[in-house]
């Protein structure tokens, strides 16, 4: 988790610079933190639930995944 936090902070420092390394470093750091800590996962879920736009996006993704699962089930029969 410490490594992920350090990478995330480095990504935040690199983000405003003209080199395109800030965002990928932040994403890798966030993924490492999400893998390592349930507390970070819960915090991220709470933040996404508070925002209406992200809730709409997650609902659309759920519908899309369900339609893919049903399509696979139909193909497998």
N, C-alpha and C positions, 0 to 999 in steps of 0.2 A: 504494500500500500504506500509505503514511503517513496518507492521508486516512481510509482504512478503520480503521486503528488508533485514530486520534483519535476517530472516530465511535463505535467500540466502547467506548472508555474513557468518553466522554460518556454513552453509554447505560447503562454500569454505574453511573455517578454518579446518573443520573436514575431508575434502576430502583426504588430504595426510596421515592422520593417519591410522593405520592398522584396525581400526574398520569400518564396512561397513555402517556408518550412514551419511556420507557426501553427497553422491549423492542423496539419497532420500530426505534429508532435502533441498538440492538445488532445486530439482524438485518441491517440495511443495511450496517453497518460490517463484519460478518463476511462478507457476500456480496462486498463490495468487496475484502477481503483474499483470499478464495478465488479470485476472478477474477484477481488480480494475482500470486499467488505459488503455485508448486508446492510449496514447502516447507510452507506452511500447510495445503495439501490433504493432503500426506503425514502431517503431524502429526495432523490431524483423523481421517484414516482409521485411523491407529494407535490413537488413543484409542477410536474406535468399535469396533475389533476386540478391544480388551481387555475391553470391557464385554459381558457375555453378553446382556443385554436388548436392546441396540441391534443386536447381531448377529441376534437372532431377528426383530426388526422389519425389518431389511434383507432377510433371507431371505423374509419374507412379502411384502414389496414386489416382490422379484424374481419370485416365483411369480405375483403379481397381474399384473405387466407381461407375463409370458410368456403368461398366459391371455388378456390383451387382444390381444396380437399375433396369437395363433392365431385368436381370434374375428374380427379384422379380415381375416385371410387367408381365412377361410371365407366371409365376406361378399363379398369381392372376386371370388371364383370364380364 
